[in-house]
Amino acid sequence: MPLPILFLTKFYSLFPNLGTNLFAVGNQFLPEPGGRGEKRTLGKDSRSALSPAALTYLSDRAAQENNEHPVIEQRGR
């Protein structure tokens, strides 16, 4: 078991009310449900203000240097 998970389970077992309150604070930073409506979206197709630039910069640069272009999948087949 990874060490952070072990730490969090021990913390939550010792302080369940505090853990629940911290989770509630963390949930306020999550997006509201239904941003895409009923339409299903794959994770690789999801983009946000941070996603195309800050979070994926290194992998996007490596893909460009290695001449790895994204594959366009046709759905419905």
matplotlib code that plots the C-alpha trace (Angstrom):
import matplotlib.pyplot as plt

x = [0.0, 1.4, 2.6, 0.3, -2.8, -1.6, -1.1, -4.6, -6.3, -4.6, -5.4, -9.1, -9.4, -8.0, -9.8, -13.0, -14.8, -11.7, -11.1, -14.7, -14.5, -11.3, -12.9, -15.8, -13.4, -11.7, -15.0, -15.6, -12.7, -14.2, -16.3, -20.0, -21.6, -23.0, -20.5, -20.9, -24.6, -25.6, -22.7, -19.9, -16.4, -13.2, -10.5, -8.1, -10.7, -11.2, -9.6, -9.6, -7.8, -4.9, -5.0, -3.7, -0.8, 0.5, -0.3, 0.6, 3.4, 6.2, 4.4, 3.1, 6.7, 8.0, 5.4, 6.2, 10.0, 9.3, 7.0, 4.1, 0.9, -2.5, -4.6, -8.1, -10.5, -13.7, -16.5, -19.6, -17.9]
y = [0.0, 3.4, 5.5, 8.5, 6.2, 4.6, 8.0, 9.2, 6.1, 6.4, 10.1, 9.5, 6.7, 8.9, 12.1, 11.2, 14.6, 16.6, 14.3, 14.8, 18.6, 18.6, 16.5, 19.0, 21.9, 20.0, 19.3, 23.0, 23.2, 20.5, 21.4, 21.2, 18.0, 18.0, 20.3, 18.3, 17.5, 13.9, 13.7, 11.2, 12.5, 10.5, 11.8, 12.5, 14.8, 16.9, 20.3, 23.1, 26.4, 24.5, 21.3, 22.3, 24.4, 24.1, 20.5, 18.8, 21.0, 18.5, 15.6, 17.8, 19.0, 15.4, 14.2, 17.0, 16.3, 12.5, 13.3, 11.7, 13.1, 12.5, 9.7, 10.8, 8.0, 7.5, 6.6, 4.6, 1.7]
z = [0.0, -0.9, 2.0, 1.4, 1.4, 4.6, 6.2, 5.1, 6.4, 9.8, 10.0, 9.1, 11.7, 14.4, 13.4, 11.4, 11.9, 10.9, 7.9, 6.8, 7.2, 5.1, 2.4, 2.4, 1.9, -0.9, -2.6, -3.0, -5.5, -7.7, -10.8, -10.7, -12.1, -15.7, -17.4, -20.6, -20.1, -21.1, -23.6, -22.7, -22.9, -22.7, -20.3, -23.1, -24.8, -21.6, -21.5, -19.0, -18.5, -16.9, -19.0, -22.4, -21.1, -17.6, -16.7, -20.0, -21.2, -20.8, -22.3, -25.2, -25.9, -25.8, -28.2, -30.6, -30.4, -31.0, -33.9, -32.1, -33.5, -31.8, -33.4, -34.5, -33.7, -35.6, -33.3, -34.1, -35.9]

ax = plt.figure().add_subplot(projection="3d")
ax.plot(x, y, z, "-o")
ax.set_aspect("equal")
plt.show()
